[in-house]
């Protein structure tokens, strides 16, 4: 990951605000990368990885929370199993 420690901590704090809701549905999310152009790359885990609502959860919940708490982030995207970090 190319992002500095403070930025990583702030994104993780934003994700921690959402984790109880994801875990209630037997899912979770992990931070994979923050690219040089400030795109957060996440991977859905557990039930979230196969949920038909994960795209909506990503945009309406996770992305909005991260953008509000870490305004320098430009967007959030989910990666598929096996995708590698590119930064």
N, C-alpha and C positions, 0 to 999 in steps of 0.2 A: 504494500500500500504506500502510496506516495504522500498521503495526507499527514499533517503533523498530529502529534499526540492530543493536543487540545481539541482539535476538530473531531478526531475520532471519538474522544470522550463525550463531546456534545451530541454527536449523532447517536452514540450508544445510549445516552441519557434519554433522548427522544424515543428510541426504540423501547427502552425500559418502561416508558409511560404506556406503551401499547401491549407489551408482552402479557399482562394478566388477561386481556381480552382474547388474544391468540391462544394462550394456554388453556383457557376455558373451553375452547373448541378442539383441544388436543393438537395444537399446532404451535409454531414459533417461526422466527425469522432470524437469520444471522447476517451480519455485515461482512461482505466479501471484499469490497474495495470502495475507495473514493477516488475517482479518476482525477487527472490533472485539470480537466475542465469542469470539476465540481459536480459530477454525477455520482450519486450513491448507488452501488450495486449490491443487491440483497439476494439471498437465497431463502425460499420458503422451506420450512421443515415440517415433519409430521403430517397431520391432516391438511395443513395449509398447502402442502406441495401438490396435492391433487384436487383441491377444492375449486369448484367452478366459480366461486366468488372471489378468488384470490386477486384477480385483476382489479376488481372494484375496491377490495381491501387495500391494495397497493396505492391506488390513486386517491381514493376518498379518505382513507385513514392514515396510512403510513406516510405517504408523500406530503400530505397537508401538515401533519404533525412535524415532520422533519423541517419542512420549509419555514414553518412558523418559529421553530426553536433554533434553527441554524440557517439564517437567511442567506448566507453565501452559497449554499447548495442550490444548484440550478434545477435538478430533477432527480427522480429515483426510478430505478428500473430493476426488475427481477431477472435473475439469470436462471438458466436451466441446469439440471444435473450434468456435470462434466464440463461446463464452460469454465474457461480459465480467466483469470484477471488479465487485463491488457494494459495496465498502466505500469 
